[in-house]
Amino acid sequence: MARHDQMARLLRVARELSASKRGVALRRLAERNGWSLRAIYRDIEALELAGFPVVREDGRFRIAPESMITAGEGLSPEERLALFVARQLAGGVRDTSAGRALDRLWNRFEAARGRSGALFPEGSSPLAIRSAFSVDYGAHRKTIATIEAALRESRLLAAEYEALSTGETTRRELEPGELYWDPSLEALYLIAWCRLRGALRVFAVHRFREVSLVDERVTRRPELTSRTALRHALRLWRGEAAVQIVVRLRGWAAREARERTLHPSQTITRVAPDEVRLALAVAAEDEVLRWILGYGPLAVVEAPPSLVARVRRALEEAAAAYPPRAARRAARANVGPPNGNVGPVKTRSARDDDC
């Protein structure tokens, strides 16, 4: 298609969306005009990037009638900085509807100010935010859009999901509850009721191989929220009953523990000048095990006995993987956290269906 034909279609789409109060069904619009549905979705993305306030409601699209915001009007420098920081922190959810809305808002401000009046010229922000080391969700936009539609319309999802721990792909029917972004794991998850397992499960969005809407309405279960589902989780893995975990930490691990709140249930007791005892009530020993192993010899588990045995076995298996000469060389090395402030290595792992 010639470029002027593409522009003509884009303008027609913008006009249709602007003229409709109820919203336009894109498939019907494509069929009426002989257009490709994929091309119209690209036009919608182009309109959003240009700053048009595209609204999605019940599978229909429209352009909100509000006028473009005059950039800077009523905004203090601190408020412009707050918007900049929010957009940087939201990098991991950029491909969700909320992330796209934030991009649109940013683009509307910058477009109204003009190129010379950008909110923050490159390198001029007084506060820097590291880009999220997250999954690239660009390849999962269709999956995210389908999940969001299911949440908006209270629809059942049909899904194919690949578990990380086994590599097995299973077909499931899911009653969606909540999309959840975990900042420590830097990944997006769906909390849902899984009819295959007959239980609540947490699914990594990027491990769905296929999702589609089912023509069945479901009632939102109250337990399908992160506040309820993850109340006993250390990070993400969940269990029904919390267990009292007691770990003795020394050196930089102890100092880091005093600086941070790992879990709402934690208590910290100093037992020596450079040693603390950390107690917390969480479920899912597998996730706790990975966290403890990240501290190496600086963490010693005191309870429960089952976790003590698992840590000892894991450390013995790790030691057996190194030849004696390499082990002696490693023992002589002065190993510590880079810059003295980096804690245990984060992992993105799964157990059966979860995560």
N, C-alpha and C positions, 0 to 999 in steps of 0.2 A: 504494500500500500504506500502511495506517495505520502511525503511528510505533510503536505497541506491537507490530505484526506484524514490523516491521523489527528491533526489539529482540529479539523471540522468535527470529527467524532467526539473529541475531548470537550469541545465547547457545547456540543449537543447534549452530552452527558451532564455537564455542569448546569445547563439550562433546565433539563428535565428534573434534576435533583433540587434545584432552587425553586421550581414552580410547584413542587408537590408538598403539601402539608403533611400527608400521611406517610410519605416515603415511597420509593420506587423499588419494585422487585427486579433485580438485575437480569435474571434469566428471561423474564418477560420482555424487558427492554431490548435484550439482545435478539430474541426471536422476532420481535416486531420490526427491527431495523436490519436484520440479516448480519449482525455483528458477532464476533467471537466473544463468548463469555469471559474467557481469560483476558482478552484485550480490554474489556470494560473494567475488570478488576485492576488492571494496570493503570487505567485512567483514574480510578478512584484513588490509588496510591499517589499518583502524580498530583491530583487535586489536594490531597492532604499535605504533601510535601510543600506545595505552594502556599499553604496556610488557610485553605478553605475548611471551615468547620463542618466536616462530614459527620453525620449522626447515623448510627446503626440501631434500629429498633425492630424487633420481631422479624428479622430477616429482610428488612427494607432499609433503603438508604435515602437520605435527604441532606440538603445543605441548610444548616440553621440560619434563620433570617438575621441574626445579630450582625452588626457591621464589624469590619476589621478594627481591632484594638489599635489605638494610637500609641505607639511604643513610647514608654517613658512617662505616659500620662498617669500621674498619681503614684508612680513608683519611686521609692527612694533607692539610693545605691545599695543599701543592705538588702532590699527586697529583690533587686535585680540579681544580686549575688545569690540569694536564696533560691531563685529560679534556676540559676546556673548550676548550683550544687545539686539540686533535686534531679535535674536532668542527667548529671554525671553519675549520681548514685543509682539511677534507674536504668543504667545501661543493660543490665541483665534481663530486664523485662521490656526491652525496647520493642519486641515483636508482639506484645500484648496490646489490647485496645487502650489500656491506660498509658503504656509507653508511647504509642503513636499519638495519643492526645497531647502528651507532654511535648513531643517533637513539634506538633502543629502549633501549640501555643508559643513555643520558642521561635519558630519560623515566622509567625505572625508579628511578633515583636521586632525581630530583626528586619523583616521585609518593610515594615512601616518606617523604621529608622533609616533605611538605606544602607548601602555598603559601607559608607564612611562613618556611620553611627551605630555600628553593631553593639550589642549589649556589652560584650567584652572582646575587644580586639585580641587576636591570638597572643598568648603569653602575658596578658595584662591582669588576669584574675588574681586577687590577693589570697585566694585559697585554692589549692590544687587537690584534685581527687584522682586517685588511680582508677583507670578503666577496669571494670570487673573482669577477673580471670574466670569467665563463665563459659558455659556451653554456647556455641554459636547457634542461636535459635532461628537464624534466617532460613535454614532448610526445614524448619518445623512450623512455619507460619500457618500452613493449612491446618495442621493438627491443633495449634493453639486457637485458631479462629473457630474450629468445630467444637472444641471444649467450651469456649466462651459462649457460643450459641446454645449449647446444651444447658449451661448454667443459667443463661437469661431466660430460656424458654422452658426450663424444668423438664428436659427431655432425657431419655435413656440413651446411653452411648454403647455402640458395638465397637469393640477394639481388639486388635492383635498387639500383644505386649511381649517384649523379650526381656527376661530376667537376666541381670548381670551375672549373678552367682552361678547359674547353670547354662546360660545361653539358650534356654528353652523358650520357644514362642508359643503362647497359648491364646485362644480366643475367649473373650469375656464379654459380659454385659455389665456395664457400670452405671450406678446411680451417682451422678456427680455431686460433690458437696462444696469444694472450695479449691481454687488455685492458690498455691502457697509458694512464695519465693523464700528460700533459705539463704540468708546472707553469708553464713559460715561455710556452707557447701557451694554457694554461688550457682544454684540450679533451681529450676522451676518444677514443682510437683503438683499432682492432682490427688486430693483426698477424696475418696469415693467408697461407696458400698459395692463390693464385688459379689455378684450373684454366683460366680463359679466357686468361690471360697465360702460364700455365705457369711462374710465378715467385712469389717472396715479394712481398707488397704490404702497404702500411700504409693503412688506411681510416679516415676521420673518421666516427665513429659517427653524428653528426647528419646526414650526407649519404646515409645509407641511406634509400631510399624504401620498401623492403619487405624483410623477412627472414623466413625460415621454416625449420624443421628438416626435414632430409631423412632418410628412414629408411635411413641408411647410416652405419656406424661407421667412424671414421678413426683412424689411428695418429698421435699427436702428433709432428710433425717437430721435432727438437732445435733447428733454426735459427730457429724461430718464437718467439723471446723477445726482449725489448727489448735485453737485454745483448748478444746476438749480432747481431740485425737492425740495430740503430742504433749499432753500435760506431764507424762512420766518419761518423756524422751530426753536423752542427753542432747542430741541434735535433731535427729529425724526418725531413727528407728524407734518403734513403739512396742509397748507390751501392756498387758492388762494390770499387772501388779508391780509396784515399785519395790526395789530391793535396796537395803542400806549398803552403800559402797564406802569403804574406808581406805584411803590411800595416803601413804607418807611420802612427802616430796621434800627434796633438799636442793641446795644450790640455786641456780637461776630458775629452776622449775618452781621452787617454793616462793621465790620473789614474784614470779609472774602470777602465781595463784593468789597472792595477797592483793594484786592489782586489779583482778578481774572477777566478774561474777559468771561462773560457768553454768550454774543452774539455780533457780530460786530456792531450792531446798538446802543449799550447801551451808555448812558451818566450817570455819577454819580455826584451828587451835595451834599456837606456836609451841613446839616441844623442844626447840633448841634455837640458838641465834640464827641459824641458817636452815631451819627445818620446820615444816608444818605438817599437821595431820588434817586432811580434807575429808569431810564426810558429806555424802549427798544421797538422796533417795531417787533412783531412776530405774527404768526397765531396760531390757535389751542388752544383755551382757556383751554381745558381739561388738556393738558400737563403743562401749566402755573399754573393751579390750584393745581396740585399735587406738583409742585416745591414750591409754596408759603406755602402750608400746612405743608411742611417739616420743616419750620422755626417756626411753632407754633405762640405764641404771639409776637415774635420778628419781624414779618412782617405784615404790614397793607397796604392793597391795596387802592389806591386813584382813579385809573381809569383803565379801563372803568367801568361804573356803573353796567353792566351785570356781570363782574367778582367780583365786590364788593359784589353783592347779592349772588353769588354762594359761595364765601368764607364764608360769614356770615352764610349761610344755612348749609354748611358742618361742621363748628365749632359748631353750635347749635346742630346738630344731633350727633356729637361726644360727646358733653357734656352730652346729654340726655342718652347716653349709660352707664354713670358712676353713681353709687349711690352718694348721697350728701356727705356721710362721706368719701368715696374714693376721691371725688373731692377736699374736704378740705385738705386731707392728701397730695395730689399731689401739691396743691397750696403752701403748706408750704415747700415742698422739694426744695432744691437749685439745679435746673436742668440746666445743661450747656453741651456743646459739650465735649466728651471725649478728653483729651489732649488739649482742647481749640482750635482745628483746624479742626473739622469735620463738614461739612456742612449738607445740607438737605439730607434726605434719598433718594436714587435713586430708581426709580420704573421701572418695565418692564411691561408696560400695553399697551392695544391696544384699538383702537376705530374702530368698524366695521371691515373692511378689513385690515386697516393699522396696521403695527407693530405686 
